[in-house]
Amino acid sequence: MKRLILSRHAKSSWKYPELRDIDRPLNKRGRKAAPIMGGALEERGLIPEAIYASPSVRTRMTSALLAEALGFPTEQIEFIDSFYGTSPGGVVQFASKLDESLSSVMLVGHNPTWTDLCHRLTGDYLENLPTSGIMVIDFDINHWSELSNQGKINALLIPRDFGCGGGQD
């Protein structure tokens, strides 16, 4: 079995309009939500063996906060340039080449790609994976190269269900 943990970055700040999109940090709500969501994964025993994230500031911050809550070494997070602005197909192509010794991997990225990816990999409709939202998808496969749209949703963690969603900041 292989498992993908798809995490959308936490809520980002629009406080500094002069910043490029890739440079926007998390806002207060995002900094609060990410560790709570990581804790929800940890409580369920859904611990990744590797974390790969987009290089944007908000995904760097989100992945670090998730990792800390999961007891995952933040220095082992790998930032994948192609995740910023990629398509669902680009993420599938990346995942299909993952190290076979890994069975559970977290990918941290952006919408609309992450919502579309959840739909593509499971065949289940998801209107929107909200900021800080996490979908855990299990695949009955032995090799990442066999990754397909046959995934089964193990968990869908939505921030509002943990008291850390909604509101502006």
Secondary structure, DSSP 8 states (H G I E B T S, - for coil): -EEEEEEE---B--S-TTS-GGG--B-HHHHHHHHHHHHHHHHTT---SEEEE-SSHHHHHHHHHHHHHHT--GGG-EE-GGGTT--HHHHHHHHTTS-TT-SEEEEEE-TTHHHHHHHHHH----S---TT-EEEEEE--SSGGG--S--EEEEEE-GGGGT--SS--
